[in-house]
Amino acid sequence: KVRPKITADTGTVAPHNQRYLALIKAIQSGQCGTSCRAIKAFKYGGRGMGTSTAKYYREALVAEGVIS
């Protein structure tokens, strides 16, 4: 399935990456797991994310070497 265009805070590069940066910090501090399900459950600003965004973030985290 094709992920929709980048929206308000679903990107992995500035200026639309605040949630992504918060996710990286949560993973590195052990507050969030690295599975798609754990990433999807991550809340930023009281809001979660959809499955496509969680998969997109997980792929970016692997590509950047944050997780394996």
Phi and psi restraints in degrees (range 20) as a CNS / XPLOR table:
assign (resid 1 and name C) (resid 2 and name N)
       (resid 2 and name CA) (resid 2 and name C) 1.0 -84.1 20.0 2
assign (resid 2 and name N) (resid 2 and name CA)
       (resid 2 and name C) (resid 3 and name N) 1.0 130.0 20.0 2
assign (resid 2 and name C) (resid 3 and name N)
       (resid 3 and name CA) (resid 3 and name C) 1.0 -74.3 20.0 2
assign (resid 3 and name N) (resid 3 and name CA)
       (resid 3 and name C) (resid 4 and name N) 1.0 138.5 20.0 2
assign (resid 3 and name C) (resid 4 and name N)
       (resid 4 and name CA) (resid 4 and name C) 1.0 -65.9 20.0 2
assign (resid 4 and name N) (resid 4 and name CA)
       (resid 4 and name C) (resid 5 and name N) 1.0 170.9 20.0 2
assign (resid 4 and name C) (resid 5 and name N)
       (resid 5 and name CA) (resid 5 and name C) 1.0 -57.2 20.0 2
assign (resid 5 and name N) (resid 5 and name CA)
       (resid 5 and name C) (resid 6 and name N) 1.0 162.1 20.0 2
assign (resid 5 and name C) (resid 6 and name N)
       (resid 6 and name CA) (resid 6 and name C) 1.0 -61.7 20.0 2
assign (resid 6 and name N) (resid 6 and name CA)
       (resid 6 and name C) (resid 7 and name N) 1.0 131.3 20.0 2
assign (resid 6 and name C) (resid 7 and name N)
       (resid 7 and name CA) (resid 7 and name C) 1.0 -111.9 20.0 2
assign (resid 7 and name N) (resid 7 and name CA)
       (resid 7 and name C) (resid 8 and name N) 1.0 -167.2 20.0 2
assign (resid 7 and name C) (resid 8 and name N)
       (resid 8 and name CA) (resid 8 and name C) 1.0 -41.0 20.0 2
assign (resid 8 and name N) (resid 8 and name CA)
       (resid 8 and name C) (resid 9 and name N) 1.0 -48.3 20.0 2
assign (resid 8 and name C) (resid 9 and name N)
       (resid 9 and name CA) (resid 9 and name C) 1.0 -146.8 20.0 2
assign (resid 9 and name N) (resid 9 and name CA)
       (resid 9 and name C) (resid 10 and name N) 1.0 50.4 20.0 2
assign (resid 9 and name C) (resid 10 and name N)
       (resid 10 and name CA) (resid 10 and name C) 1.0 -115.5 20.0 2
assign (resid 10 and name N) (resid 10 and name CA)
       (resid 10 and name C) (resid 11 and name N) 1.0 4.9 20.0 2
assign (resid 10 and name C) (resid 11 and name N)
       (resid 11 and name CA) (resid 11 and name C) 1.0 -82.7 20.0 2
assign (resid 11 and name N) (resid 11 and name CA)
       (resid 11 and name C) (resid 12 and name N) 1.0 171.3 20.0 2
assign (resid 11 and name C) (resid 12 and name N)
       (resid 12 and name CA) (resid 12 and name C) 1.0 -113.0 20.0 2
assign (resid 12 and name N) (resid 12 and name CA)
       (resid 12 and name C) (resid 13 and name N) 1.0 -0.5 20.0 2
assign (resid 12 and name C) (resid 13 and name N)
       (resid 13 and name CA) (resid 13 and name C) 1.0 -129.0 20.0 2
assign (resid 13 and name N) (resid 13 and name CA)
       (resid 13 and name C) (resid 14 and name N) 1.0 154.2 20.0 2
assign (resid 13 and name C) (resid 14 and name N)
       (resid 14 and name CA) (resid 14 and name C) 1.0 -60.0 20.0 2
assign (resid 14 and name N) (resid 14 and name CA)
       (resid 14 and name C) (resid 15 and name N) 1.0 148.5 20.0 2
assign (resid 14 and name C) (resid 15 and name N)
       (resid 15 and name CA) (resid 15 and name C) 1.0 -94.1 20.0 2
assign (resid 15 and name N) (resid 15 and name CA)
       (resid 15 and name C) (resid 16 and name N) 1.0 5.4 20.0 2
assign (resid 15 and name C) (resid 16 and name N)
       (resid 16 and name CA) (resid 16 and name C) 1.0 -106.1 20.0 2
assign (resid 16 and name N) (resid 16 and name CA)
       (resid 16 and name C) (resid 17 and name N) 1.0 41.5 20.0 2
assign (resid 16 and name C) (resid 17 and name N)
       (resid 17 and name CA) (resid 17 and name C) 1.0 -126.2 20.0 2
assign (resid 17 and name N) (resid 17 and name CA)
       (resid 17 and name C) (resid 18 and name N) 1.0 18.8 20.0 2
assign (resid 17 and name C) (resid 18 and name N)
       (resid 18 and name CA) (resid 18 and name C) 1.0 -60.9 20.0 2
assign (resid 18 and name N) (resid 18 and name CA)
       (resid 18 and name C) (resid 19 and name N) 1.0 -42.6 20.0 2
assign (resid 18 and name C) (resid 19 and name N)
       (resid 19 and name CA) (resid 19 and name C) 1.0 -65.0 20.0 2
assign (resid 19 and name N) (resid 19 and name CA)
       (resid 19 and name C) (resid 20 and name N) 1.0 -40.9 20.0 2
assign (resid 19 and name C) (resid 20 and name N)
       (resid 20 and name CA) (resid 20 and name C) 1.0 -62.3 20.0 2
assign (resid 20 and name N) (resid 20 and name CA)
       (resid 20 and name C) (resid 21 and name N) 1.0 -44.1 20.0 2
assign (resid 20 and name C) (resid 21 and name N)
       (resid 21 and name CA) (resid 21 and name C) 1.0 -64.7 20.0 2
assign (resid 21 and name N) (resid 21 and name CA)
       (resid 21 and name C) (resid 22 and name N) 1.0 -38.6 20.0 2
assign (resid 21 and name C) (resid 22 and name N)
       (resid 22 and name CA) (resid 22 and name C) 1.0 -65.0 20.0 2
assign (resid 22 and name N) (resid 22 and name CA)
       (resid 22 and name C) (resid 23 and name N) 1.0 -37.8 20.0 2
assign (resid 22 and name C) (resid 23 and name N)
       (resid 23 and name CA) (resid 23 and name C) 1.0 -63.6 20.0 2
assign (resid 23 and name N) (resid 23 and name CA)
       (resid 23 and name C) (resid 24 and name N) 1.0 -44.0 20.0 2
assign (resid 23 and name C) (resid 24 and name N)
       (resid 24 and name CA) (resid 24 and name C) 1.0 -58.9 20.0 2
assign (resid 24 and name N) (resid 24 and name CA)
       (resid 24 and name C) (resid 25 and name N) 1.0 -45.9 20.0 2
assign (resid 24 and name C) (resid 25 and name N)
       (resid 25 and name CA) (resid 25 and name C) 1.0 -61.6 20.0 2
assign (resid 25 and name N) (resid 25 and name CA)
       (resid 25 and name C) (resid 26 and name N) 1.0 -41.3 20.0 2
assign (resid 25 and name C) (resid 26 and name N)
       (resid 26 and name CA) (resid 26 and name C) 1.0 -64.9 20.0 2
assign (resid 26 and name N) (resid 26 and name CA)
       (resid 26 and name C) (resid 27 and name N) 1.0 -40.0 20.0 2
assign (resid 26 and name C) (resid 27 and name N)
       (resid 27 and name CA) (resid 27 and name C) 1.0 -67.0 20.0 2
assign (resid 27 and name N) (resid 27 and name CA)
       (resid 27 and name C) (resid 28 and name N) 1.0 -46.1 20.0 2
assign (resid 27 and name C) (resid 28 and name N)
       (resid 28 and name CA) (resid 28 and name C) 1.0 -65.4 20.0 2
assign (resid 28 and name N) (resid 28 and name CA)
       (resid 28 and name C) (resid 29 and name N) 1.0 -28.9 20.0 2
assign (resid 28 and name C) (resid 29 and name N)
       (resid 29 and name CA) (resid 29 and name C) 1.0 -90.1 20.0 2
assign (resid 29 and name N) (resid 29 and name CA)
       (resid 29 and name C) (resid 30 and name N) 1.0 -2.5 20.0 2
assign (resid 29 and name C) (resid 30 and name N)
       (resid 30 and name CA) (resid 30 and name C) 1.0 83.9 20.0 2
assign (resid 30 and name N) (resid 30 and name CA)
       (resid 30 and name C) (resid 31 and name N) 1.0 10.7 20.0 2
assign (resid 30 and name C) (resid 31 and name N)
       (resid 31 and name CA) (resid 31 and name C) 1.0 -85.4 20.0 2
assign (resid 31 and name N) (resid 31 and name CA)
       (resid 31 and name C) (resid 32 and name N) 1.0 -11.1 20.0 2
assign (resid 31 and name C) (resid 32 and name N)
       (resid 32 and name CA) (resid 32 and name C) 1.0 -141.2 20.0 2
assign (resid 32 and name N) (resid 32 and name CA)
       (resid 32 and name C) (resid 33 and name N) 1.0 140.8 20.0 2
assign (resid 32 and name C) (resid 33 and name N)
       (resid 33 and name CA) (resid 33 and name C) 1.0 -78.6 20.0 2
assign (resid 33 and name N) (resid 33 and name CA)
       (resid 33 and name C) (resid 34 and name N) 1.0 -178.3 20.0 2
assign (resid 33 and name C) (resid 34 and name N)
       (resid 34 and name CA) (resid 34 and name C) 1.0 -111.7 20.0 2
assign (resid 34 and name N) (resid 34 and name CA)
       (resid 34 and name C) (resid 35 and name N) 1.0 0.7 20.0 2
assign (resid 34 and name C) (resid 35 and name N)
       (resid 35 and name CA) (resid 35 and name C) 1.0 -77.1 20.0 2
assign (resid 35 and name N) (resid 35 and name CA)
       (resid 35 and name C) (resid 36 and name N) 1.0 161.3 20.0 2
assign (resid 35 and name C) (resid 36 and name N)
       (resid 36 and name CA) (resid 36 and name C) 1.0 -58.8 20.0 2
assign (resid 36 and name N) (resid 36 and name CA)
       (resid 36 and name C) (resid 37 and name N) 1.0 -39.3 20.0 2
assign (resid 36 and name C) (resid 37 and name N)
       (resid 37 and name CA) (resid 37 and name C) 1.0 -63.3 20.0 2
assign (resid 37 and name N) (resid 37 and name CA)
       (resid 37 and name C) (resid 38 and name N) 1.0 -43.2 20.0 2
assign (resid 37 and name C) (resid 38 and name N)
       (resid 38 and name CA) (resid 38 and name C) 1.0 -67.2 20.0 2
assign (resid 38 and name N) (resid 38 and name CA)
       (resid 38 and name C) (resid 39 and name N) 1.0 -40.6 20.0 2
assign (resid 38 and name C) (resid 39 and name N)
       (resid 39 and name CA) (resid 39 and name C) 1.0 -65.1 20.0 2
assign (resid 39 and name N) (resid 39 and name CA)
       (resid 39 and name C) (resid 40 and name N) 1.0 -41.8 20.0 2
assign (resid 39 and name C) (resid 40 and name N)
       (resid 40 and name CA) (resid 40 and name C) 1.0 -62.4 20.0 2
assign (resid 40 and name N) (resid 40 and name CA)
       (resid 40 and name C) (resid 41 and name N) 1.0 -33.9 20.0 2
assign (resid 40 and name C) (resid 41 and name N)
       (resid 41 and name CA) (resid 41 and name C) 1.0 -77.3 20.0 2
assign (resid 41 and name N) (resid 41 and name CA)
       (resid 41 and name C) (resid 42 and name N) 1.0 -14.3 20.0 2
assign (resid 41 and name C) (resid 42 and name N)
       (resid 42 and name CA) (resid 42 and name C) 1.0 -62.5 20.0 2
assign (resid 42 and name N) (resid 42 and name CA)
       (resid 42 and name C) (resid 43 and name N) 1.0 130.2 20.0 2
assign (resid 42 and name C) (resid 43 and name N)
       (resid 43 and name CA) (resid 43 and name C) 1.0 -106.2 20.0 2
assign (resid 43 and name N) (resid 43 and name CA)
       (resid 43 and name C) (resid 44 and name N) 1.0 134.3 20.0 2
assign (resid 43 and name C) (resid 44 and name N)
       (resid 44 and name CA) (resid 44 and name C) 1.0 -131.2 20.0 2
assign (resid 44 and name N) (resid 44 and name CA)
       (resid 44 and name C) (resid 45 and name N) 1.0 120.9 20.0 2
assign (resid 44 and name C) (resid 45 and name N)
       (resid 45 and name CA) (resid 45 and name C) 1.0 64.3 20.0 2
assign (resid 45 and name N) (resid 45 and name CA)
       (resid 45 and name C) (resid 46 and name N) 1.0 29.3 20.0 2
assign (resid 45 and name C) (resid 46 and name N)
       (resid 46 and name CA) (resid 46 and name C) 1.0 77.6 20.0 2
assign (resid 46 and name N) (resid 46 and name CA)
       (resid 46 and name C) (resid 47 and name N) 1.0 6.3 20.0 2
assign (resid 46 and name C) (resid 47 and name N)
       (resid 47 and name CA) (resid 47 and name C) 1.0 -122.1 20.0 2
assign (resid 47 and name N) (resid 47 and name CA)
       (resid 47 and name C) (resid 48 and name N) 1.0 142.9 20.0 2
assign (resid 47 and name C) (resid 48 and name N)
       (resid 48 and name CA) (resid 48 and name C) 1.0 -91.0 20.0 2
assign (resid 48 and name N) (resid 48 and name CA)
       (resid 48 and name C) (resid 49 and name N) 1.0 -158.0 20.0 2
assign (resid 48 and name C) (resid 49 and name N)
       (resid 49 and name CA) (resid 49 and name C) 1.0 -145.2 20.0 2
assign (resid 49 and name N) (resid 49 and name CA)
       (resid 49 and name C) (resid 50 and name N) 1.0 164.6 20.0 2
assign (resid 49 and name C) (resid 50 and name N)
       (resid 50 and name CA) (resid 50 and name C) 1.0 -82.5 20.0 2
assign (resid 50 and name N) (resid 50 and name CA)
       (resid 50 and name C) (resid 51 and name N) 1.0 171.1 20.0 2
assign (resid 50 and name C) (resid 51 and name N)
       (resid 51 and name CA) (resid 51 and name C) 1.0 -62.3 20.0 2
assign (resid 51 and name N) (resid 51 and name CA)
       (resid 51 and name C) (resid 52 and name N) 1.0 -41.2 20.0 2
assign (resid 51 and name C) (resid 52 and name N)
       (resid 52 and name CA) (resid 52 and name C) 1.0 -65.8 20.0 2
assign (resid 52 and name N) (resid 52 and name CA)
       (resid 52 and name C) (resid 53 and name N) 1.0 -37.6 20.0 2
assign (resid 52 and name C) (resid 53 and name N)
       (resid 53 and name CA) (resid 53 and name C) 1.0 -68.6 20.0 2
assign (resid 53 and name N) (resid 53 and name CA)
       (resid 53 and name C) (resid 54 and name N) 1.0 -40.7 20.0 2
assign (resid 53 and name C) (resid 54 and name N)
       (resid 54 and name CA) (resid 54 and name C) 1.0 -61.6 20.0 2
assign (resid 54 and name N) (resid 54 and name CA)
       (resid 54 and name C) (resid 55 and name N) 1.0 -43.1 20.0 2
assign (resid 54 and name C) (resid 55 and name N)
       (resid 55 and name CA) (resid 55 and name C) 1.0 -64.9 20.0 2
assign (resid 55 and name N) (resid 55 and name CA)
       (resid 55 and name C) (resid 56 and name N) 1.0 -42.1 20.0 2
assign (resid 55 and name C) (resid 56 and name N)
       (resid 56 and name CA) (resid 56 and name C) 1.0 -60.9 20.0 2
assign (resid 56 and name N) (resid 56 and name CA)
       (resid 56 and name C) (resid 57 and name N) 1.0 -46.0 20.0 2
assign (resid 56 and name C) (resid 57 and name N)
       (resid 57 and name CA) (resid 57 and name C) 1.0 -63.3 20.0 2
assign (resid 57 and name N) (resid 57 and name CA)
       (resid 57 and name C) (resid 58 and name N) 1.0 -42.8 20.0 2
assign (resid 57 and name C) (resid 58 and name N)
       (resid 58 and name CA) (resid 58 and name C) 1.0 -63.4 20.0 2
assign (resid 58 and name N) (resid 58 and name CA)
       (resid 58 and name C) (resid 59 and name N) 1.0 -42.0 20.0 2
assign (resid 58 and name C) (resid 59 and name N)
       (resid 59 and name CA) (resid 59 and name C) 1.0 -61.9 20.0 2
assign (resid 59 and name N) (resid 59 and name CA)
       (resid 59 and name C) (resid 60 and name N) 1.0 -40.9 20.0 2
assign (resid 59 and name C) (resid 60 and name N)
       (resid 60 and name CA) (resid 60 and name C) 1.0 -66.8 20.0 2
assign (resid 60 and name N) (resid 60 and name CA)
       (resid 60 and name C) (resid 61 and name N) 1.0 -39.6 20.0 2
assign (resid 60 and name C) (resid 61 and name N)
       (resid 61 and name CA) (resid 61 and name C) 1.0 -63.0 20.0 2
assign (resid 61 and name N) (resid 61 and name CA)
       (resid 61 and name C) (resid 62 and name N) 1.0 -40.7 20.0 2
assign (resid 61 and name C) (resid 62 and name N)
       (resid 62 and name CA) (resid 62 and name C) 1.0 -67.1 20.0 2
assign (resid 62 and name N) (resid 62 and name CA)
       (resid 62 and name C) (resid 63 and name N) 1.0 -44.9 20.0 2
assign (resid 62 and name C) (resid 63 and name N)
       (resid 63 and name CA) (resid 63 and name C) 1.0 -62.3 20.0 2
assign (resid 63 and name N) (resid 63 and name CA)
       (resid 63 and name C) (resid 64 and name N) 1.0 -34.2 20.0 2
assign (resid 63 and name C) (resid 64 and name N)
       (resid 64 and name CA) (resid 64 and name C) 1.0 -84.8 20.0 2
assign (resid 64 and name N) (resid 64 and name CA)
       (resid 64 and name C) (resid 65 and name N) 1.0 -6.0 20.0 2
assign (resid 64 and name C) (resid 65 and name N)
       (resid 65 and name CA) (resid 65 and name C) 1.0 79.7 20.0 2
assign (resid 65 and name N) (resid 65 and name CA)
       (resid 65 and name C) (resid 66 and name N) 1.0 13.8 20.0 2
assign (resid 65 and name C) (resid 66 and name N)
       (resid 66 and name CA) (resid 66 and name C) 1.0 -70.8 20.0 2
assign (resid 66 and name N) (resid 66 and name CA)
       (resid 66 and name C) (resid 67 and name N) 1.0 -39.0 20.0 2
assign (resid 66 and name C) (resid 67 and name N)
       (resid 67 and name CA) (resid 67 and name C) 1.0 -131.6 20.0 2
assign (resid 67 and name N) (resid 67 and name CA)
       (resid 67 and name C) (resid 68 and name N) 1.0 168.0 20.0 2
